[in-house]
Amino acid sequence: MQFYRGDSGTEAATPTPQANLATLDVRRTIRDHIFGCFIEETSGLRCLDIIGGDNVMIETDYPHSDTTWPDCIEVAQQLVKELPPVTQRKILRGNAEKLFRFTPTEPTIPVGA
């Protein structure tokens, strides 16, 4: 069977190898490839001991119907306030920086000013 890449349709692509189900570590695969974000929902935060804090991000989008804007910063801080500072930083910005490979600039106006 021949597989083709979707961009040009002419270059043959290497078929994806099949997973060895006898040795597949599903938790490791999820932690290596799956990221999730939330706005106000807290069940994921309550399961951090199971899913880990390295793949969870807070979502503070611009104003649209399913956001907490204009109070998104305060809501986010409230949601993570009971977590250790290292985990808070990961969820509030560190995981997004890692996933999207960027270093944000520090705000010129302090939050809450």
C-alpha positions in Angstrom: 0.0 0.0 0.0 1.4 3.5 -0.9 0.8 6.5 1.4 1.1 10.1 0.2 1.7 13.3 2.0 -1.3 15.6 1.9 0.5 18.8 0.8 1.5 17.9 -2.8 -0.1 14.5 -3.3 3.0 13.3 -5.2 5.6 12.5 -2.5 5.4 9.1 -0.9 5.4 9.3 2.9 6.7 6.7 5.2 3.9 4.7 6.7 3.4 5.3 10.5 4.7 2.3 12.4 2.1 0.3 14.3 2.3 0.6 18.1 3.4 -2.4 20.0 0.5 -2.8 22.4 2.5 -5.1 24.7 4.9 -2.3 25.5 2.8 0.8 24.9 2.8 3.2 27.8 -0.5 5.0 27.3 0.1 7.5 30.2 3.6 8.4 28.8 2.1 8.8 25.3 -0.6 11.1 26.5 1.8 13.2 28.6 4.1 13.5 25.5 1.4 14.5 23.0 -1.8 15.7 24.6 -2.3 19.2 26.0 -5.6 20.6 27.4 -6.8 24.0 28.5 -9.7 25.2 30.5 -11.4 28.5 31.3 -13.3 27.9 34.5 -13.8 24.2 34.7 -12.0 22.7 37.7 -12.3 18.9 37.5 -9.0 18.8 35.5 -7.3 20.7 38.3 -8.6 18.3 40.8 -7.0 15.4 38.8 -3.6 16.9 38.5 -2.1 14.1 40.6 -3.3 11.7 37.8 -2.8 13.7 34.6 0.2 15.8 35.8 0.7 19.5 35.6 2.9 19.6 32.5 0.1 19.5 29.9 -2.6 21.7 31.5 -3.1 25.4 30.6 -5.5 28.1 31.6 -7.3 29.8 28.7 -7.8 33.6 29.0 -9.1 34.5 25.6 -10.2 37.8 24.2 -13.9 38.6 24.8 -16.3 36.1 23.4 -19.2 34.1 24.8 -17.3 31.4 26.7 -14.7 33.4 28.5 -14.4 35.2 31.9 -13.2 38.4 30.3 -12.7 41.1 31.5 -11.9 39.3 34.8 -9.9 36.4 33.3 -6.6 37.2 35.2 -8.4 37.3 38.5 -10.4 34.1 37.8 -7.3 32.3 36.7 -5.4 33.3 39.8 -8.3 32.2 42.0 -8.6 28.8 40.3 -4.9 27.9 40.9 -4.3 29.7 44.2 -4.2 26.4 46.2 -1.6 24.8 44.0 2.1 25.0 44.6 3.8 28.0 43.0 5.7 25.9 40.5 2.5 24.3 39.3 0.7 27.6 39.1 3.4 29.0 36.9 3.2 26.0 34.6 -0.6 26.3 34.2 -0.7 30.0 34.0 2.0 30.4 31.4 4.9 28.0 31.4 3.2 25.1 29.6 2.0 27.4 26.8 5.5 28.8 26.5 6.9 25.3 26.2 4.2 24.0 23.8 4.2 27.0 21.4 8.0 27.6 21.8 7.9 31.2 22.7 9.2 33.5 25.3 6.6 36.3 26.1 7.7 39.7 27.1 6.8 41.0 30.6 3.8 43.3 30.7 4.6 47.0 30.7 1.5 47.7 32.9 1.3 45.7 36.1 -1.7 43.3 36.3 -4.5 45.0 38.4 -3.2 48.5 37.7 
